[in-house]
Amino acid sequence: MAQSETKPSNRPISPHLQIWRWGPAMFVSILHRVTGDGLAFVGLGVLLWWLYAVAAGPAAYETFSGQAGTWYGKVVLVGLTWAFFNHMASGLRHFVLDIGAGFELKSNNLWSILTPLFALAATVAVWTVILLK
């Protein structure tokens, strides 16, 4: 039911980011969305380019490999690796929350802090293996 524009509303105002105190869970939740978008847009672009290069033949694959081997190509690939592990760990954290566990403040903050740290450690481990081969 619509209210008159001249009559003020007595309904409460929804809280916004200036009212809430930032915590690890808020940061990880926003980071989960950002990494999901990054994987969807950048990751899909890199995947499609790679698939095209594989299908188009050795010259196209050489072009892809050459660009992926540059410093900016490695930055993109390392960033995608970190985004994948961060999004996966955050998704698992949300899954645990969805089943009703981990809502205690200390537990929630601990897992919120460990999520990006796990992603960083997993990224370093994967790229260590890749670069040492």
A tleap script that builds the chain and sets N, CA, C and O, in Angstrom:
source leaprc.protein.ff14SB
mol = sequence {
  NMET ALA GLN SER GLU THR LYS PRO SER ASN
  ARG PRO ILE SER PRO HIE LEU GLN ILE TRP
  ARG TRP GLY PRO ALA MET PHE VAL SER ILE
  LEU HIE ARG VAL THR GLY ASP GLY LEU ALA
  PHE VAL GLY LEU GLY VAL LEU LEU TRP TRP
  LEU TYR ALA VAL ALA ALA GLY PRO ALA ALA
  TYR GLU THR PHE SER GLY GLN ALA GLY THR
  TRP TYR GLY LYS VAL VAL LEU VAL GLY LEU
  THR TRP ALA PHE PHE ASN HIE MET ALA SER
  GLY LEU ARG HIE PHE VAL LEU ASP ILE GLY
  ALA GLY PHE GLU LEU LYS SER ASN ASN LEU
  TRP SER ILE LEU THR PRO LEU PHE ALA LEU
  ALA ALA THR VAL ALA VAL TRP THR VAL ILE
  LEU LEU CLYS
}
set mol.1.N position { 0.842 -1.170 0.000 }
set mol.1.CA position { 0.000 0.000 0.000 }
set mol.1.C position { 0.892 1.240 0.000 }
set mol.1.O position { 1.755 1.398 0.863 }
set mol.2.N position { 0.676 2.096 -0.957 }
set mol.2.CA position { 1.495 3.304 -1.112 }
set mol.2.C position { 1.146 4.321 -0.033 }
set mol.2.O position { -0.006 4.441 0.385 }
set mol.3.N position { 2.160 5.042 0.404 }
set mol.3.CA position { 1.944 6.082 1.403 }
set mol.3.C position { 1.919 7.437 0.720 }
set mol.3.O position { 2.489 7.625 -0.355 }
set mol.4.N position { 1.256 8.360 1.357 }
set mol.4.CA position { 1.211 9.723 0.850 }
set mol.4.C position { 2.600 10.334 0.925 }
set mol.4.O position { 3.343 10.076 1.872 }
set mol.5.N position { 2.955 11.143 -0.068 }
set mol.5.CA position { 4.277 11.770 -0.084 }
set mol.5.C position { 4.416 12.841 0.992 }
set mol.5.O position { 5.536 13.158 1.393 }
set mol.6.N position { 3.328 13.395 1.461 }
set mol.6.CA position { 3.403 14.439 2.476 }
set mol.6.C position { 3.478 13.862 3.877 }
set mol.6.O position { 3.916 14.551 4.798 }
set mol.7.N position { 3.066 12.622 4.063 }
set mol.7.CA position { 3.063 12.008 5.382 }
set mol.7.C position { 4.387 11.277 5.613 }
set mol.7.O position { 4.728 10.379 4.843 }
set mol.8.N position { 5.143 11.641 6.660 }
set mol.8.CA position { 6.413 10.947 6.917 }
set mol.8.C position { 6.171 9.505 7.362 }
set mol.8.O position { 5.168 9.199 8.008 }
set mol.9.N position { 7.093 8.641 7.010 }
set mol.9.CA position { 6.981 7.225 7.349 }
set mol.9.C position { 7.561 6.972 8.733 }
set mol.9.O position { 8.571 7.569 9.106 }
set mol.10.N position { 6.927 6.094 9.488 }
set mol.10.CA position { 7.430 5.705 10.804 }
set mol.10.C position { 8.228 4.402 10.726 }
set mol.10.O position { 8.637 3.857 11.751 }
set mol.11.N position { 8.444 3.909 9.511 }
set mol.11.CA position { 9.175 2.660 9.351 }
set mol.11.C position { 10.661 2.899 9.604 }
set mol.11.O position { 11.176 3.977 9.305 }
set mol.12.N position { 11.350 1.904 10.152 }
set mol.12.CA position { 12.791 2.081 10.417 }
set mol.12.C position { 13.580 2.151 9.112 }
set mol.12.O position { 13.196 1.578 8.093 }
set mol.13.N position { 14.680 2.865 9.184 }
set mol.13.CA position { 15.576 2.979 8.040 }
set mol.13.C position { 16.519 1.777 8.058 }
set mol.13.O position { 17.022 1.389 9.113 }
set mol.14.N position { 16.750 1.205 6.909 }
set mol.14.CA position { 17.655 0.065 6.813 }
set mol.14.C position { 19.077 0.504 7.145 }
set mol.14.O position { 19.516 1.564 6.700 }
set mol.15.N position { 19.803 -0.303 7.925 }
set mol.15.CA position { 21.190 0.056 8.241 }
set mol.15.C position { 22.052 0.061 6.978 }
set mol.15.O position { 21.767 -0.661 6.022 }
set mol.16.N position { 23.076 0.855 6.980 }
set mol.16.CA position { 23.981 0.934 5.846 }
set mol.16.C position { 25.415 0.830 6.349 }
set mol.16.O position { 25.651 0.739 7.553 }
set mol.17.N position { 26.367 0.844 5.427 }
set mol.17.CA position { 27.758 0.593 5.793 }
set mol.17.C position { 28.345 1.632 6.738 }
set mol.17.O position { 29.343 1.358 7.405 }
set mol.18.N position { 27.754 2.809 6.810 }
set mol.18.CA position { 28.277 3.815 7.727 }
set mol.18.C position { 27.859 3.515 9.169 }
set mol.18.O position { 28.464 4.035 10.107 }
set mol.19.N position { 26.843 2.692 9.352 }
set mol.19.CA position { 26.394 2.348 10.695 }
set mol.19.C position { 27.111 1.098 11.200 }
set mol.19.O position { 27.532 1.043 12.355 }
set mol.20.N position { 27.248 0.103 10.338 }
set mol.20.CA position { 27.863 -1.150 10.743 }
set mol.20.C position { 29.366 -0.992 10.911 }
set mol.20.O position { 30.023 -0.286 10.146 }
set mol.21.N position { 29.895 -1.663 11.928 }
set mol.21.CA position { 31.345 -1.692 12.137 }
set mol.21.C position { 31.903 -2.805 11.262 }
set mol.21.O position { 31.413 -3.934 11.293 }
set mol.22.N position { 32.931 -2.480 10.480 }
set mol.22.CA position { 33.531 -3.465 9.581 }
set mol.22.C position { 34.166 -4.591 10.375 }
set mol.22.O position { 34.804 -4.364 11.402 }
set mol.23.N position { 33.982 -5.801 9.886 }
set mol.23.CA position { 34.585 -6.976 10.498 }
set mol.23.C position { 35.096 -7.909 9.420 }
set mol.23.O position { 34.833 -7.693 8.237 }
set mol.24.N position { 35.819 -8.938 9.812 }
set mol.24.CA position { 36.368 -9.873 8.828 }
set mol.24.C position { 35.296 -10.544 7.968 }
set mol.24.O position { 35.513 -10.775 6.779 }
set mol.25.N position { 34.155 -10.853 8.555 }
set mol.25.CA position { 33.101 -11.540 7.799 }
set mol.25.C position { 32.555 -10.651 6.674 }
set mol.25.O position { 32.251 -11.140 5.586 }
set mol.26.N position { 32.433 -9.360 6.937 }
set mol.26.CA position { 31.961 -8.444 5.892 }
set mol.26.C position { 32.974 -8.365 4.762 }
set mol.26.O position { 32.604 -8.386 3.588 }
set mol.27.N position { 34.250 -8.275 5.113 }
set mol.27.CA position { 35.304 -8.182 4.110 }
set mol.27.C position { 35.339 -9.444 3.244 }
set mol.27.O position { 35.429 -9.354 2.019 }
set mol.28.N position { 35.268 -10.616 3.878 }
set mol.28.CA position { 35.336 -11.873 3.139 }
set mol.28.C position { 34.097 -12.057 2.267 }
set mol.28.O position { 34.191 -12.605 1.169 }
set mol.29.N position { 32.955 -11.610 2.738 }
set mol.29.CA position { 31.740 -11.717 1.943 }
set mol.29.C position { 31.826 -10.868 0.677 }
set mol.29.O position { 31.455 -11.320 -0.406 }
set mol.30.N position { 32.313 -9.649 0.815 }
set mol.30.CA position { 32.475 -8.775 -0.349 }
set mol.30.C position { 33.555 -9.334 -1.275 }
set mol.30.O position { 33.402 -9.310 -2.496 }
set mol.31.N position { 34.644 -9.835 -0.696 }
set mol.31.CA position { 35.711 -10.431 -1.491 }
set mol.31.C position { 35.214 -11.654 -2.261 }
set mol.31.O position { 35.660 -11.907 -3.380 }
set mol.32.N position { 34.295 -12.408 -1.667 }
set mol.32.CA position { 33.706 -13.569 -2.347 }
set mol.32.C position { 32.975 -13.126 -3.617 }
set mol.32.O position { 33.088 -13.766 -4.662 }
set mol.33.N position { 32.242 -12.051 -3.519 }
set mol.33.CA position { 31.523 -11.540 -4.694 }
set mol.33.C position { 32.494 -11.022 -5.755 }
set mol.33.O position { 32.309 -11.268 -6.947 }
set mol.34.N position { 33.517 -10.310 -5.319 }
set mol.34.CA position { 34.493 -9.750 -6.260 }
set mol.34.C position { 35.256 -10.863 -6.984 }
set mol.34.O position { 35.445 -10.799 -8.198 }
set mol.35.N position { 35.690 -11.875 -6.242 }
set mol.35.CA position { 36.421 -12.970 -6.890 }
set mol.35.C position { 35.512 -13.768 -7.811 }
set mol.35.O position { 35.964 -14.256 -8.847 }
set mol.36.N position { 34.251 -13.909 -7.457 }
set mol.36.CA position { 33.314 -14.583 -8.356 }
set mol.36.C position { 33.147 -13.833 -9.662 }
set mol.36.O position { 33.124 -14.436 -10.734 }
set mol.37.N position { 33.030 -12.508 -9.571 }
set mol.37.CA position { 32.922 -11.692 -10.792 }
set mol.37.C position { 34.202 -11.758 -11.613 }
set mol.37.O position { 34.153 -11.847 -12.839 }
set mol.38.N position { 35.345 -11.715 -10.940 }
set mol.38.CA position { 36.622 -11.800 -11.641 }
set mol.38.C position { 36.783 -13.123 -12.365 }
set mol.38.O position { 37.259 -13.165 -13.500 }
set mol.39.N position { 36.384 -14.207 -11.706 }
set mol.39.CA position { 36.462 -15.514 -12.351 }
set mol.39.C position { 35.503 -15.597 -13.527 }
set mol.39.O position { 35.817 -16.198 -14.555 }
set mol.40.N position { 34.336 -14.994 -13.373 }
set mol.40.CA position { 33.343 -15.055 -14.445 }
set mol.40.C position { 33.787 -14.266 -15.669 }
set mol.40.O position { 33.628 -14.741 -16.793 }
set mol.41.N position { 34.329 -13.098 -15.482 }
set mol.41.CA position { 34.681 -12.251 -16.617 }
set mol.41.C position { 36.099 -12.519 -17.129 }
set mol.41.O position { 36.282 -12.868 -18.295 }
set mol.42.N position { 37.089 -12.359 -16.272 }
set mol.42.CA position { 38.484 -12.530 -16.696 }
set mol.42.C position { 38.775 -14.006 -16.956 }
set mol.42.O position { 39.368 -14.358 -17.975 }
set mol.43.N position { 38.358 -14.857 -16.035 }
set mol.43.CA position { 38.609 -16.287 -16.193 }
set mol.43.C position { 37.956 -16.859 -17.432 }
set mol.43.O position { 38.555 -17.676 -18.131 }
set mol.44.N position { 36.733 -16.437 -17.711 }
set mol.44.CA position { 36.049 -16.917 -18.910 }
set mol.44.C position { 36.770 -16.441 -20.164 }
set mol.44.O position { 36.907 -17.196 -21.126 }
set mol.45.N position { 37.231 -15.190 -20.159 }
set mol.45.CA position { 37.971 -14.671 -21.304 }
set mol.45.C position { 39.251 -15.452 -21.563 }
set mol.45.O position { 39.553 -15.794 -22.706 }
set mol.46.N position { 40.008 -15.736 -20.499 }
set mol.46.CA position { 41.255 -16.490 -20.653 }
set mol.46.C position { 40.952 -17.919 -21.099 }
set mol.46.O position { 41.643 -18.454 -21.966 }
set mol.47.N position { 39.937 -18.534 -20.523 }
set mol.47.CA position { 39.560 -19.894 -20.914 }
set mol.47.C position { 39.157 -19.969 -22.379 }
set mol.47.O position { 39.586 -20.876 -23.092 }
set mol.48.N position { 38.340 -19.029 -22.834 }
set mol.48.CA position { 37.912 -19.040 -24.234 }
set mol.48.C position { 39.087 -18.787 -25.174 }
set mol.48.O position { 39.171 -19.400 -26.238 }
set mol.49.N position { 39.984 -17.900 -24.795 }
set mol.49.CA position { 41.168 -17.651 -25.623 }
set mol.49.C position { 42.027 -18.918 -25.712 }
set mol.49.O position { 42.515 -19.267 -26.786 }
set mol.50.N position { 42.210 -19.604 -24.573 }
set mol.50.CA position { 42.991 -20.831 -24.551 }
set mol.50.C position { 42.337 -21.916 -25.412 }
set mol.50.O position { 43.017 -22.590 -26.186 }
set mol.51.N position { 41.009 -22.086 -25.277 }
set mol.51.CA position { 40.302 -23.086 -26.085 }
set mol.51.C position { 40.430 -22.777 -27.583 }
set mol.51.O position { 40.637 -23.679 -28.394 }
set mol.52.N position { 40.305 -21.510 -27.932 }
set mol.52.CA position { 40.481 -21.117 -29.330 }
set mol.52.C position { 41.896 -21.443 -29.797 }
set mol.52.O position { 42.083 -21.971 -30.893 }
set mol.53.N position { 42.887 -21.131 -28.971 }
set mol.53.CA position { 44.279 -21.368 -29.342 }
set mol.53.C position { 44.556 -22.857 -29.520 }
set mol.53.O position { 45.298 -23.244 -30.423 }
set mol.54.N position { 43.971 -23.690 -28.675 }
set mol.54.CA position { 44.144 -25.138 -28.806 }
set mol.54.C position { 43.506 -25.623 -30.099 }
set mol.54.O position { 44.087 -26.452 -30.800 }
set mol.55.N position { 42.324 -25.122 -30.423 }
set mol.55.CA position { 41.597 -25.576 -31.614 }
set mol.55.C position { 42.167 -25.008 -32.907 }
set mol.55.O position { 42.060 -25.643 -33.956 }
set mol.56.N position { 42.767 -23.833 -32.851 }
set mol.56.CA position { 43.211 -23.150 -34.068 }
set mol.56.C position { 44.570 -23.628 -34.571 }
set mol.56.O position { 44.928 -23.361 -35.718 }
set mol.57.N position { 45.318 -24.315 -33.750 }
set mol.57.CA position { 46.585 -24.850 -34.226 }
set mol.57.C position { 47.792 -24.302 -33.492 }
set mol.57.O position { 47.676 -23.478 -32.585 }
set mol.58.N position { 48.975 -24.791 -33.917 }
set mol.58.CA position { 50.213 -24.437 -33.207 }
set mol.58.C position { 50.543 -22.945 -33.197 }
set mol.58.O position { 51.045 -22.435 -32.195 }
set mol.59.N position { 50.273 -22.244 -34.284 }
set mol.59.CA position { 50.608 -20.812 -34.327 }
set mol.59.C position { 49.763 -20.027 -33.324 }
set mol.59.O position { 50.283 -19.167 -32.613 }
set mol.60.N position { 48.464 -20.320 -33.263 }
set mol.60.CA position { 47.584 -19.624 -32.318 }
set mol.60.C position { 47.950 -19.978 -30.876 }
set mol.60.O position { 47.904 -19.128 -29.987 }
set mol.61.N position { 48.317 -21.252 -30.657 }
set mol.61.CA position { 48.693 -21.647 -29.299 }
set mol.61.C position { 50.013 -20.995 -28.887 }
set mol.61.O position { 50.204 -20.648 -27.722 }
set mol.62.N position { 50.908 -20.835 -29.836 }
set mol.62.CA position { 52.179 -20.163 -29.556 }
set mol.62.C position { 51.938 -18.701 -29.165 }
set mol.62.O position { 52.594 -18.174 -28.266 }
set mol.63.N position { 50.994 -18.056 -29.848 }
set mol.63.CA position { 50.646 -16.674 -29.505 }
set mol.63.C position { 50.082 -16.602 -28.089 }
set mol.63.O position { 50.465 -15.735 -27.304 }
set mol.64.N position { 49.165 -17.522 -27.768 }
set mol.64.CA position { 48.591 -17.551 -26.416 }
set mol.64.C position { 49.685 -17.792 -25.379 }
set mol.64.O position { 49.762 -17.085 -24.374 }
set mol.65.N position { 50.527 -18.787 -25.625 }
set mol.65.CA position { 51.595 -19.117 -24.677 }
set mol.65.C position { 52.566 -17.952 -24.501 }
set mol.65.O position { 53.039 -17.684 -23.397 }
set mol.66.N position { 52.853 -17.269 -25.604 }
set mol.66.CA position { 53.748 -16.121 -25.519 }
set mol.66.C position { 53.185 -15.020 -24.642 }
set mol.66.O position { 53.913 -14.425 -23.847 }
set mol.67.N position { 51.898 -14.741 -24.780 }
set mol.67.CA position { 51.270 -13.708 -23.954 }
set mol.67.C position { 51.126 -14.163 -22.505 }
set mol.67.O position { 51.309 -13.371 -21.581 }
set mol.68.N position { 50.800 -15.436 -22.307 }
set mol.68.CA position { 50.651 -15.953 -20.943 }
set mol.68.C position { 51.997 -15.991 -20.221 }
set mol.68.O position { 52.036 -15.932 -18.992 }
set mol.69.N position { 53.086 -16.087 -20.959 }
set mol.69.CA position { 54.413 -16.149 -20.354 }
set mol.69.C position { 55.030 -14.806 -20.022 }
set mol.69.O position { 56.070 -14.748 -19.366 }
set mol.70.N position { 54.406 -13.726 -20.466 }
set mol.70.CA position { 54.923 -12.398 -20.136 }
set mol.70.C position { 54.613 -12.077 -18.676 }
set mol.70.O position { 53.862 -12.797 -18.018 }
set mol.71.N position { 55.197 -10.996 -18.180 }
set mol.71.CA position { 54.969 -10.638 -16.775 }
set mol.71.C position { 53.498 -10.344 -16.512 }
set mol.71.O position { 52.970 -10.744 -15.474 }
set mol.72.N position { 52.822 -9.648 -17.435 }
set mol.72.CA position { 51.407 -9.324 -17.204 }
set mol.72.C position { 50.532 -10.560 -17.376 }
set mol.72.O position { 49.492 -10.670 -16.726 }
set mol.73.N position { 50.932 -11.492 -18.236 }
set mol.73.CA position { 50.200 -12.751 -18.365 }
set mol.73.C position { 50.276 -13.572 -17.094 }
set mol.73.O position { 49.291 -14.171 -16.663 }
set mol.74.N position { 51.471 -13.591 -16.497 }
set mol.74.CA position { 51.637 -14.325 -15.238 }
set mol.74.C position { 50.862 -13.660 -14.108 }
set mol.74.O position { 50.316 -14.347 -13.245 }
set mol.75.N position { 50.810 -12.340 -14.103 }
set mol.75.CA position { 50.026 -11.631 -13.080 }
set mol.75.C position { 48.552 -12.020 -13.192 }
set mol.75.O position { 47.894 -12.272 -12.182 }
set mol.76.N position { 48.037 -12.067 -14.420 }
set mol.76.CA position { 46.636 -12.454 -14.623 }
set mol.76.C position { 46.411 -13.896 -14.176 }
set mol.76.O position { 45.430 -14.184 -13.490 }
set mol.77.N position { 47.308 -14.803 -14.556 }
set mol.77.CA position { 47.136 -16.215 -14.194 }
set mol.77.C position { 47.262 -16.447 -12.690 }
set mol.77.O position { 46.504 -17.228 -12.116 }
set mol.78.N position { 48.215 -15.774 -12.054 }
set mol.78.CA position { 48.346 -15.891 -10.592 }
set mol.78.C position { 47.114 -15.288 -9.914 }
set mol.78.O position { 46.601 -15.848 -8.946 }
set mol.79.N position { 46.641 -14.151 -10.420 }
set mol.79.CA position { 45.432 -13.533 -9.862 }
set mol.79.C position { 44.215 -14.439 -10.005 }
set mol.79.O position { 43.402 -14.537 -9.086 }
set mol.80.N position { 44.087 -15.094 -11.144 }
set mol.80.CA position { 42.966 -16.028 -11.334 }
set mol.80.C position { 43.087 -17.230 -10.403 }
set mol.80.O position { 42.086 -17.727 -9.887 }
set mol.81.N position { 44.309 -17.690 -10.192 }
set mol.81.CA position { 44.518 -18.813 -9.275 }
set mol.81.C position { 44.118 -18.420 -7.859 }
set mol.81.O position { 43.431 -19.171 -7.167 }
set mol.82.N position { 44.557 -17.229 -7.432 }
set mol.82.CA position { 44.184 -16.774 -6.092 }
set mol.82.C position { 42.675 -16.573 -5.988 }
set mol.82.O position { 42.067 -16.940 -4.983 }
set mol.83.N position { 42.069 -15.990 -7.026 }
set mol.83.CA position { 40.613 -15.773 -7.010 }
set mol.83.C position { 39.874 -17.097 -6.918 }
set mol.83.O position { 38.876 -17.205 -6.205 }
set mol.84.N position { 40.361 -18.110 -7.639 }
set mol.84.CA position { 39.728 -19.430 -7.576 }
set mol.84.C position { 39.778 -19.997 -6.171 }
set mol.84.O position { 38.754 -20.418 -5.633 }
set mol.85.N position { 40.975 -20.011 -5.564 }
set mol.85.CA position { 41.102 -20.587 -4.223 }
set mol.85.C position { 40.353 -19.764 -3.181 }
set mol.85.O position { 39.763 -20.331 -2.261 }
set mol.86.N position { 40.364 -18.453 -3.306 }
set mol.86.CA position { 39.633 -17.620 -2.349 }
set mol.86.C position { 38.133 -17.851 -2.480 }
set mol.86.O position { 37.436 -17.991 -1.475 }
set mol.87.N position { 37.637 -17.890 -3.701 }
set mol.87.CA position { 36.207 -18.100 -3.925 }
set mol.87.C position { 35.787 -19.490 -3.443 }
set mol.87.O position { 34.711 -19.652 -2.868 }
set mol.88.N position { 36.633 -20.485 -3.678 }
set mol.88.CA position { 36.323 -21.843 -3.227 }
set mol.88.C position { 36.285 -21.916 -1.698 }
set mol.88.O position { 35.345 -22.470 -1.127 }
set mol.89.N position { 37.296 -21.362 -1.040 }
set mol.89.CA position { 37.343 -21.403 0.425 }
set mol.89.C position { 36.186 -20.619 1.032 }
set mol.89.O position { 35.589 -21.046 2.020 }
set mol.90.N position { 35.876 -19.484 0.444 }
set mol.90.CA position { 34.760 -18.687 0.941 }
set mol.90.C position { 33.435 -19.407 0.708 }
set mol.90.O position { 32.538 -19.348 1.549 }
set mol.91.N position { 33.312 -20.078 -0.417 }
set mol.91.CA position { 32.111 -20.864 -0.683 }
set mol.91.C position { 31.942 -21.985 0.322 }
set mol.91.O position { 30.829 -22.249 0.776 }
set mol.92.N position { 33.032 -22.647 0.675 }
set mol.92.CA position { 32.962 -23.696 1.697 }
set mol.92.C position { 32.594 -23.103 3.057 }
set mol.92.O position { 31.843 -23.706 3.824 }
set mol.93.N position { 33.125 -21.930 3.344 }
set mol.93.CA position { 32.773 -21.250 4.595 }
set mol.93.C position { 31.284 -20.938 4.627 }
set mol.93.O position { 30.617 -21.150 5.639 }
set mol.94.N position { 30.768 -20.431 3.507 }
set mol.94.CA position { 29.332 -20.141 3.440 }
set mol.94.C position { 28.504 -21.418 3.535 }
set mol.94.O position { 27.420 -21.407 4.118 }
set mol.95.N position { 28.992 -22.502 2.979 }
set mol.95.CA position { 28.282 -23.780 3.077 }
set mol.95.C position { 28.159 -24.208 4.535 }
set mol.95.O position { 27.094 -24.650 4.966 }
set mol.96.N position { 29.238 -24.080 5.290 }
set mol.96.CA position { 29.204 -24.418 6.715 }
set mol.96.C position { 28.210 -23.517 7.442 }
set mol.96.O position { 27.462 -23.982 8.301 }
set mol.97.N position { 28.201 -22.232 7.101 }
set mol.97.CA position { 27.234 -21.318 7.719 }
set mol.97.C position { 25.804 -21.697 7.339 }
set mol.97.O position { 24.893 -21.586 8.159 }
set mol.98.N position { 25.607 -22.145 6.096 }
set mol.98.CA position { 24.264 -22.519 5.646 }
set mol.98.C position { 23.717 -23.740 6.371 }
set mol.98.O position { 22.502 -23.883 6.504 }
set mol.99.N position { 24.592 -24.621 6.841 }
set mol.99.CA position { 24.098 -25.783 7.582 }
set mol.99.C position { 23.886 -25.450 9.056 }
set mol.99.O position { 23.455 -26.303 9.832 }
set mol.100.N position { 24.187 -24.214 9.441 }
set mol.100.CA position { 23.880 -23.758 10.793 }
set mol.100.C position { 25.047 -23.769 11.754 }
set mol.100.O position { 24.847 -23.581 12.954 }
set mol.101.N position { 26.248 -23.982 11.277 }
set mol.101.CA position { 27.418 -24.010 12.159 }
set mol.101.C position { 28.273 -22.761 11.933 }
set mol.101.O position { 28.177 -22.107 10.895 }
set mol.102.N position { 29.099 -22.448 12.913 }
set mol.102.CA position { 30.081 -21.374 12.752 }
set mol.102.C position { 29.544 -19.965 12.906 }
set mol.102.O position { 30.189 -19.020 12.452 }
set mol.103.N position { 28.390 -19.789 13.530 }
set mol.103.CA position { 27.841 -18.445 13.695 }
set mol.103.C position { 28.375 -17.725 14.935 }
set mol.103.O position { 28.158 -16.523 15.092 }
set mol.104.N position { 29.072 -18.450 15.817 }
set mol.104.CA position { 29.632 -17.804 16.985 }
set mol.104.C position { 30.654 -16.773 16.514 }
set mol.104.O position { 31.391 -17.019 15.559 }
set mol.105.N position { 30.697 -15.646 17.166 }
set mol.105.CA position { 31.505 -14.524 16.697 }
set mol.105.C position { 32.983 -14.891 16.545 }
set mol.105.O position { 33.588 -14.583 15.518 }
set mol.106.N position { 33.568 -15.540 17.548 }
set mol.106.CA position { 34.988 -15.898 17.466 }
set mol.106.C position { 35.238 -16.881 16.328 }
set mol.106.O position { 36.201 -16.731 15.575 }
set mol.107.N position { 34.383 -17.875 16.204 }
set mol.107.CA position { 34.536 -18.880 15.145 }
set mol.107.C position { 34.371 -18.248 13.770 }
set mol.107.O position { 35.142 -18.535 12.854 }
set mol.108.N position { 33.379 -17.398 13.626 }
set mol.108.CA position { 33.116 -16.745 12.344 }
set mol.108.C position { 34.281 -15.837 11.959 }
set mol.108.O position { 34.712 -15.838 10.806 }
set mol.109.N position { 34.786 -15.070 12.907 }
set mol.109.CA position { 35.923 -14.193 12.624 }
set mol.109.C position { 37.181 -14.994 12.286 }
set mol.109.O position { 37.942 -14.613 11.395 }
set mol.110.N position { 37.398 -16.104 12.998 }
set mol.110.CA position { 38.568 -16.928 12.728 }
set mol.110.C position { 38.525 -17.478 11.300 }
set mol.110.O position { 39.510 -17.376 10.569 }
set mol.111.N position { 37.402 -18.054 10.905 }
set mol.111.CA position { 37.304 -18.625 9.557 }
set mol.111.C position { 37.301 -17.536 8.492 }
set mol.111.O position { 37.729 -17.772 7.362 }
set mol.112.N position { 36.827 -16.359 8.841 }
set mol.112.CA position { 36.876 -15.241 7.892 }
set mol.112.C position { 38.309 -14.789 7.642 }
set mol.112.O position { 38.650 -14.395 6.526 }
set mol.113.N position { 39.133 -14.841 8.650 }
set mol.113.CA position { 40.536 -14.464 8.500 }
set mol.113.C position { 41.323 -15.571 7.801 }
set mol.113.O position { 42.207 -15.287 6.992 }
set mol.114.N position { 41.008 -16.827 8.106 }
set mol.114.CA position { 41.741 -17.948 7.515 }
set mol.114.C position { 41.432 -18.150 6.033 }
set mol.114.O position { 42.263 -18.691 5.303 }
set mol.115.N position { 40.263 -17.729 5.580 }
set mol.115.CA position { 39.867 -17.946 4.187 }
set mol.115.C position { 40.845 -17.317 3.196 }
set mol.115.O position { 41.361 -18.043 2.346 }
set mol.116.N position { 41.134 -16.005 3.251 }
set mol.116.CA position { 42.100 -15.457 2.290 }
set mol.116.C position { 43.524 -15.943 2.531 }
set mol.116.O position { 44.323 -15.999 1.597 }
set mol.117.N position { 43.854 -16.298 3.784 }
set mol.117.CA position { 45.187 -16.828 4.050 }
set mol.117.C position { 45.361 -18.203 3.411 }
set mol.117.O position { 46.421 -18.507 2.865 }
set mol.118.N position { 44.321 -19.033 3.480 }
set mol.118.CA position { 44.361 -20.330 2.794 }
set mol.118.C position { 44.524 -20.126 1.294 }
set mol.118.O position { 45.313 -20.817 0.650 }
set mol.119.N position { 43.776 -19.171 0.737 }
set mol.119.CA position { 43.860 -18.904 -0.707 }
set mol.119.C position { 45.275 -18.482 -1.093 }
set mol.119.O position { 45.797 -18.914 -2.121 }
set mol.120.N position { 45.884 -17.653 -0.281 }
set mol.120.CA position { 47.254 -17.217 -0.550 }
set mol.120.C position { 48.224 -18.397 -0.483 }
set mol.120.O position { 49.080 -18.544 -1.356 }
set mol.121.N position { 48.098 -19.234 0.539 }
set mol.121.CA position { 48.991 -20.389 0.691 }
set mol.121.C position { 48.799 -21.383 -0.454 }
set mol.121.O position { 49.778 -21.916 -0.977 }
set mol.122.N position { 47.559 -21.635 -0.846 }
set mol.122.CA position { 47.295 -22.565 -1.940 }
set mol.122.C position { 47.826 -22.020 -3.262 }
set mol.122.O position { 48.354 -22.775 -4.079 }
set mol.123.N position { 47.690 -20.723 -3.474 }
set mol.123.CA position { 48.207 -20.099 -4.698 }
set mol.123.C position { 49.724 -20.212 -4.755 }
set mol.123.O position { 50.288 -20.551 -5.795 }
set mol.124.N position { 50.379 -19.928 -3.645 }
set mol.124.CA position { 51.842 -20.042 -3.596 }
set mol.124.C position { 52.259 -21.489 -3.854 }
set mol.124.O position { 53.217 -21.729 -4.589 }
set mol.125.N position { 51.566 -22.439 -3.271 }
set mol.125.CA position { 51.905 -23.851 -3.465 }
set mol.125.C position { 51.745 -24.264 -4.939 }
set mol.125.O position { 52.625 -24.916 -5.501 }
set mol.126.N position { 50.634 -23.886 -5.552 }
set mol.126.CA position { 50.398 -24.254 -6.944 }
set mol.126.C position { 51.439 -23.635 -7.853 }
set mol.126.O position { 51.989 -24.318 -8.716 }
set mol.127.N position { 51.720 -22.351 -7.675 }
set mol.127.CA position { 52.682 -21.684 -8.560 }
set mol.127.C position { 54.118 -22.096 -8.276 }
set mol.127.O position { 54.967 -22.022 -9.164 }
set mol.128.N position { 54.398 -22.523 -7.072 }
set mol.128.CA position { 55.724 -23.085 -6.778 }
set mol.128.C position { 55.917 -24.364 -7.586 }
set mol.128.O position { 56.969 -24.565 -8.194 }
set mol.129.N position { 54.910 -25.222 -7.593 }
set mol.129.CA position { 54.983 -26.465 -8.364 }
set mol.129.C position { 55.102 -26.157 -9.862 }
set mol.129.O position { 55.904 -26.778 -10.560 }
set mol.130.N position { 54.314 -25.208 -10.352 }
set mol.130.CA position { 54.342 -24.865 -11.775 }
set mol.130.C position { 55.702 -24.298 -12.184 }
set mol.130.O position { 56.254 -24.690 -13.212 }
set mol.131.N position { 56.230 -23.401 -11.402 }
set mol.131.CA position { 57.475 -22.729 -11.778 }
set mol.131.C position { 58.726 -23.605 -11.559 }
set mol.131.O position { 59.763 -23.365 -12.178 }
set mol.132.N position { 58.631 -24.595 -10.703 }
set mol.132.CA position { 59.789 -25.456 -10.462 }
set mol.132.C position { 59.880 -26.615 -11.448 }
set mol.132.O position { 60.875 -27.340 -11.459 }
set mol.133.N position { 58.866 -26.795 -12.266 }
set mol.133.CA position { 58.910 -27.880 -13.264 }
set mol.133.C position { 59.734 -27.492 -14.444 }
set mol.133.O position { 59.881 -28.278 -15.380 }
savepdb mol mol.pdb
quit
